[in-house]
Amino acid sequence: MKIRPPVLHVHDEKQISMKKLAQIVLVFVILSTSACSPDASRSVNENKAANEIPKTTVAMKTDDTAKKIVKTDEEWKKILTPEQYRILRQKGTEYAFSGQYWNSEEKGIYRCAGCNNILFVSEQKFESGCGWPSFSMPFDSTTCDYHEDNTYGMTRTEVTCKACGGHLGHVFNDGPPPTGQRYCINSGSLKFEAVK
């Protein structure tokens, strides 16, 4: 008795290739969102400790008298690009190695794309290999707020603009000395201003 291989119809081949494509996209999404996360090889307790902001950074100087910028969603949509709105107002994340500033070495300041608040300076920017702009510290302790973020099955510390509340990215305790911090920030949340 001769065994014949199953006959695949064109429709079946398309279904198989669509399933493979969906699997590839899923893997890419998981990898791109976890790239901006603490070292996965560490234990849960080590990751939790690594995401706590050191007391020295938070205690530097606080000024809660800064005027908060409040706008409606419609007002934000009028002044931001769709990508900026998605990142700043809906807590979106750009793909790794896709943002405008991830590998920029220009000297200057990085402002919030939503409200123009000074957030970071190029002297604190470093190459972390994560695919997003990385800074060892913010401009000063009055520029950012910090919030616990438990999305995607991990605990991280979200960084937002203190003036307008826009989502910027996350901060991790795996950066270079002297702070040991890595502010992993979306390019879409920033505007760069070159310094001559």
C-alpha positions in Angstrom: 0.0 0.0 0.0 1.4 3.4 -1.0 1.0 6.3 1.4 0.5 9.6 -0.3 1.4 12.9 1.4 -1.6 15.0 2.2 -2.7 17.3 -0.5 -2.6 21.0 0.6 -4.9 23.3 -1.1 -3.9 26.9 -1.8 -6.4 28.0 0.9 -4.7 25.7 3.4 -1.2 27.1 2.6 -2.5 30.7 3.1 -3.9 29.7 6.5 -0.6 28.2 7.5 1.4 31.2 6.4 -1.0 33.6 8.2 -0.6 31.5 11.4 3.2 31.7 11.1 3.1 35.4 10.4 0.8 35.9 13.5 3.3 33.9 15.6 6.3 35.9 14.4 4.5 39.2 15.1 3.5 38.0 18.6 7.1 37.1 19.3 8.4 40.4 18.0 5.9 42.4 20.2 6.8 40.4 23.3 10.5 40.9 22.7 10.2 44.6 21.9 8.2 45.4 25.0 10.5 43.3 27.3 13.6 44.9 25.9 12.9 47.9 28.1 12.7 45.8 31.3 15.0 44.7 34.0 17.2 41.7 33.4 14.9 38.7 33.1 17.5 36.4 34.6 17.2 38.1 38.0 14.8 36.8 40.6 11.4 38.5 41.2 12.7 40.0 44.4 15.9 41.3 42.7 13.8 42.8 39.9 11.5 44.5 42.4 14.5 46.0 44.2 16.1 47.0 41.0 13.0 49.1 40.1 12.8 51.0 43.3 14.0 54.6 42.9 17.0 55.3 45.1 16.2 57.7 48.0 19.1 60.0 46.9 17.4 60.8 43.6 13.9 61.5 45.0 15.2 63.4 48.0 17.4 65.8 46.0 15.0 68.7 45.7 11.3 68.8 45.4 9.2 71.7 44.2 5.5 70.8 44.0 4.6 74.4 43.4 5.2 74.0 39.6 2.0 74.7 37.7 0.3 71.6 36.3 -0.7 71.7 32.7 -4.2 70.4 32.2 -5.8 69.9 28.8 -8.7 67.8 27.4 -8.0 64.9 25.1 -9.3 67.0 22.2 -6.8 69.8 23.1 -3.9 67.3 23.3 -4.9 65.8 19.9 -4.7 69.3 18.3 -1.2 70.0 19.5 0.4 66.5 19.3 1.1 64.2 16.4 -0.8 60.9 16.5 2.4 59.1 17.6 3.1 61.7 20.3 -0.5 61.4 21.5 -0.3 57.6 21.6 2.9 57.7 23.7 2.3 60.7 26.0 -1.4 60.4 26.6 -2.1 56.7 26.1 1.1 55.3 27.6 2.2 53.9 24.3 5.7 52.6 23.5 7.6 52.9 20.3 9.4 49.9 18.8 13.0 49.5 19.9 15.6 51.1 17.6 12.8 53.0 15.8 12.7 56.4 17.6 14.4 59.5 16.4 16.7 60.0 19.3 17.7 56.4 20.4 21.2 56.8 18.9 21.6 60.6 18.7 24.9 62.0 20.0 24.0 65.7 19.4 24.6 68.0 22.3 21.6 69.8 23.7 18.4 69.5 25.9 15.5 67.2 25.6 12.1 68.7 26.3 8.6 67.2 26.8 6.9 67.1 23.4 3.6 67.9 25.1 4.5 70.9 27.2 8.1 71.9 26.4 9.3 71.2 30.0 13.0 70.5 30.2 13.4 66.8 31.0 17.0 65.6 30.2 20.3 66.9 28.9 22.6 65.2 26.4 25.5 65.0 29.0 23.4 62.4 30.9 22.5 60.3 27.7 24.3 57.0 27.2 24.2 54.0 24.9 22.5 51.2 26.8 21.8 48.9 23.9 18.0 48.8 24.7 16.9 50.7 21.6 15.4 53.7 23.3 17.1 56.9 24.4 18.7 56.3 27.8 19.7 58.8 30.4 21.4 58.4 33.8 19.3 61.1 35.4 16.7 63.7 34.7 17.5 67.4 34.3 16.6 67.9 38.0 14.3 66.3 40.6 11.4 68.6 39.7 11.0 67.4 36.1 9.6 63.9 36.5 7.1 61.9 38.5 7.3 58.2 39.2 4.5 55.6 39.3 4.4 51.9 39.8 3.5 50.1 36.5 2.4 46.5 36.6 1.6 46.1 32.9 2.8 43.2 30.8 3.3 40.9 33.8 6.2 42.9 35.3 6.7 45.6 37.9 8.4 48.7 36.6 8.7 52.3 37.6 6.9 54.6 35.0 8.4 58.0 34.4 6.0 60.9 33.6 6.4 64.6 32.9 5.7 66.4 36.2 4.3 69.4 34.4 1.7 67.7 32.0 1.6 64.1 33.3 2.7 62.8 29.9 4.1 59.2 29.8 7.8 59.3 29.0 9.0 55.7 29.7 10.5 53.8 32.6 13.5 54.0 34.9 15.6 51.0 36.0 18.5 50.6 38.4 20.9 49.0 35.8 22.5 52.2 34.5 26.1 53.4 34.7 27.7 55.1 37.8 27.4 57.4 39.6 23.5 57.1 39.6 23.2 53.5 38.6 19.9 54.5 36.8 18.7 54.0 33.2 15.9 56.2 32.2 14.5 54.4 29.2 12.5 57.1 27.4 10.4 57.1 24.2 11.7 59.4 21.5 8.1 60.3 20.7 7.7 61.9 24.1 10.7 64.2 23.5 11.7 67.3 21.5 15.4 68.0 21.1 16.9 71.5 21.2 20.5 71.7 20.1 22.9 73.7 22.1 25.6 75.6 20.2 
